[in-house]
Amino acid sequence: MAPVALDQACQALAPRVLEESLVRLSIAEGIPPETARASVAGQRIFDYENAGICTSPRKTSHQPLGFKVPHSSRSDGVQLTDFPNEILTQILSHLHPDSHGAVALVSKRFYALVTTPYAWRAAFLRYFPGQEAASAHAKVNGHAGKSTDASDVIRSEVRYFTRLTALASWRSEYLLRTRLLRSVVRGKPGSIGAAARSSQAGKKASAVLTYNSKLPWMISHVHADFTGGKKGPRVIHGTRDLGVATISDPTTGKIEKLGLDDPFSFQQLDEMFPYLEFYGVGDGPAAVPNVMDVSQSFGFAGGEGFPGGHVYYKGPSQLRGRYLGHGHDHGLVEGIPEIPKIPGLIDAVSSIWIAKSSGVTSMTQNMIGIMTGSTLGVVTSYALGNDSTGPRYAEGDMTARWVLSPGVPIIDIKVDDQYCLRRKALGRVWAVALNALGEVYYLTEVPTPSTAKGKSENSIRDAWNAGRTAFWELVESTRRTANEDEFDKNAVSGTYSPRSSAISMNLSKEQVVAEAREIEQFFRQTPAHFKRTSQGWDMLRKLEVDFAAGNEKASGETIVVITCGNEEGVPASIRRFVKGAPPSEKSSPSGALTPVAPVAPYQSIFGGNAPAETSQPNLEVKSNGNGKSPALSGSTTPRLGSIPGKLSVEQWQTSEFAFKHNPTTEITASAIDLSNYAVIAAFEDPLLTDLPSSGTSTPGTPIAKQGTGEIPGRRARLLAIGTNAGSIIVWNMRDTAPSAVHPLRVIQTESPEITALAISALYLVHGGSDSLVQAWDPLASSFEPLRTLNAKSSGRIPRHILATNPALQHANYFAVRAIFLDPNPTVLRGILAFGTFIRFWTYSSTNQAPGRKRRLRHADIHGRLASRRNTGTVSSYIAAEEAELRHEQERRVREVERLRKRFGVGVLDEEEALQYAQMMSQEAFAMDEMRRASDTGGSATTASEVGSVAETVISEPSLSGRGLPQWWEQ
């Protein structure tokens, strides 16, 4: 080959010359290269595929031939990384929770933005808009011409809720809460109980199980222990009208036979006193329907609500129950003038409570296991089991007795089931009682048992003496008010009432005897007398207490009194009483657990001869070894509010829960959050006690307290009430508003009347008079119910049930009267009762199994979950389906466009794709043969060969957009 030809070939293969040739590929004349390169779609891809056909000789001094992809220059537009962190946080908060993990892998900056709580807090506030968005949604529904998108606007920077985990952060709350709500909507069966039922029945497991409780009457009370230990979950369900209860396994629906054949049942008021009316109406004594309380751990306790009624108790492992405290009152008190004589023929049990856990029983040396209130204003406590450290009480023994409001019924009693040593040492409220006149009494001291166990006939006397060691305080703002009369005769009798005194008052024996005789006089008064002299008689009030509110300065406990509005002329209302710390209270340097010197007793204000002795301070606490608390314990130390010469008075702040209602509105149900982290006090909160004392934060994902100075949910506890109009109102019991507390959420259900409520940290469940049971999100992530747990009934009572109890034809058989949720809000299970049937549900709370991704098909257009069953409207579901179809069509259009740019045509069918693959394989084989021939020849390529190769390189491209390539036309 001539040297001139070789030089020309080398120049043609030079990278610069080849790049200029590639630039001119398929470019019309007169068009600048820059414009043409940008105007031809897919040009760079075609160059990359065909530039490697010609290879240069191995031994050459020139730069080897290759395709060099130039780096793309930085665009003049705004990049995502140009935004400040505040805007990026808002952008990231719109992402789905599953996308944050991928974003964290982009860079260190994005990792820091994703792991800090600000983005998660913004995402939480947007996904759970709260009551403001719910109000806006209601306005939009009322005005068709207006429309707003509440999902893109954070209307409030505060959300009140109970957190789901101990050390919760905004990130964990957002991820876990959204996942659990999706699990509720999905309704996949949970692992607990589902496997057992599926293996026994040999079919697919179900998330819901309905079975008959085998009770002869409608269920009114339900309590469950879902852990159950070795036996597994157990549920106790009872009917208060008959005083009968059964126990079942909710995972299988089997009823335990122990005590099932017990023929005992309560008698009814119309059987004993046909002409006596309920709730003190008329001139006779007060009477109420039979009362009951159940506990899976300790059995059930019931009370007969007619005059002469008694307390009945039956343990979980007993074949037969028995009456408590029956047969000892008469004859014993005749010889003890200090004990008031209770007329048993007109006394009835009007309220009852039984322990749900061992906290109260252990803290009171087994004295408080059952607590009852009577229509004569007497409160009595009974023991449950034995305590090795205290006195040897038998099960059902009477341990303490008080007279709080003689003649006025005690209509409700609440006791702190989480009572512990720390709360006892801080002197917190642990028991609250409410009477028919709206007076609220509370206990902060624990009664001291008798040092020696006497004979059984002395148990009544020991109970009265033990009651005098702890004094029930009265919330002064609830003291009864006298009715106005013409001659002002009720000024004294309408505001004064005697009650049991305490040992710390230092009354003489004569004064105690006079007090007992005065109490007996009030026992003889009928409800008509108290209605005439005092205002506010209402035996249908409800009581709710938050024992965990406040701090460790013996303040903050919240008592809520609910007036249902059943009385004529008395509207429904809700009043809250919050305990405040005494103004002169001073904390000791070592905290509340430091023993305090005993306060010097004061002389009686009634002129007794009890001397006012002053003892020297002695801070040494010793045990006397006989079970009795020493003189320096909180049980015998006089408290400032219970002695005549008290130095300070406990203040209670009063406020109202505001809600819109009309004069005919009645409150028919109420409930408070009983989940695990709603019942712990601030000094027991691990998020407050386990934080490092230093102000520096540790690396890693920060928790809420370290990152924002705010605990997610602000330790709120929700209170919900249901009305006879089918509406539900939710408040934060721990709201700091001084006068009026506004609701967090108002829900209008499809039920004509709300008959049962239950609320947890995750969702709220309501039961209606039509048997409809639905779950709702209090934080308003969805304005529709999350799921329908029980559908509306057909309205017909089963024939065999009606044949057994003909009186049921006049009762609302299908009304839901009891709902119980798992205290662990991350476990989606619960129990509801309607009629004589029990329904148990358990849903899986785990993530989707690894594998192919599953798209949520029941999501609305904003990504929130929606249910298809019993929502009343299907507009959100139709909109979601239309959005899915639109997204699918857009994806197909993008795929066709990509293939068109890549291959010059649209979507290829199967035959065309095979032909295309065959032609590409043949072309690749030909190119490989040419490379091997050039490598084995070892000689320089002639000019003619270079020209032929150049023709192959610069052949007409297939992406010019003006027709198919030449190999396709062949």
Buried (B, 14 or more C-beta within 10 A) or exposed (E): EEEEBBEEBBEBBBBEEBBEBBBEBBBEEEEEEEEBBEEBBBBBEBBEEBBEBBBBBEEEEEEEBEBEEEEEEEEEEEEEEEEEBEEBBBBBBBBEBEEBEEBBEEEEEBEEBBBBBBBBBBBBBBBBBBBBBBBBBEEBEEEEEEEEEBBEEBBEEEBBBBBBBEEBBBBBBBBBBBBBBBBBBBBBBBEBBBEBBBEEEEEEBBBEBBBBBEBBBBBBBBBBBBEBEEEBBBBBBBBBBBBBBBBBBBBBBEBBEEBEEBEEBBEBBEEBBEEBEBBBBBEBBBBBBBBBBBBBBBBBBBBBBBBBBBBBBBBBEBEEBBEBBEEBBEEBBEEBBBBBBBBBEBBBBBBBBBBBBBBBBBBBBBBBBBBBBBBBBBBBBBBBBEBEEBBEBEBBBBBBBBBBBBBBBBBBBBBBBBBBEBBBBBBBBBBBBBBBBBBBBBBBBBBBBBEEBEEEEBBBBBBBBBBBBBBBBBBEEBBBBBBEEEEEEBBEBBEEBBBBBBBBBBBBEEBBBBBBEBBBEBBEBBBBBBBBBBBBBBBBBBBBBBBBBBEBBBBBBBBBBBBBBBBEEBEBBBBBBBBBBBEEEEEEEEEBEEBEEBBEBBBBEBEBEBEEEEEEEEEEEEEEEEBBBBBBBBBBBBBBBBBBBBEEEBBBBEBEBBBEBEEEBBBBBBBBBBBBBBBBBBBBBEBBEEBEEEEEEEEEBBBBBBBBEBBBBBBBBBBBBBBBBBBBBBBBBBBEBEEEBEBBBBBEBBBEBBBBBBBBBBBBBBBBBBBBBBBBBBBBBBBBBBBBBBEBBEEEBBEEBBEEBEEBEEBBBBBBBBBBBBBBBBBBBBBBBBBBBBBBBBBBBEEBEEEEEEEBEBBBBBBBBBBBEBBEEEEBBEBBEEBBEEEEEEEEEEEEEEBBEBBBBEEBEEEEEEEBEEBEEEEEEEBEEBBEEBEEEEEBBBBEBBEEBBEBBBBEBBBBBEEEBEEBEE
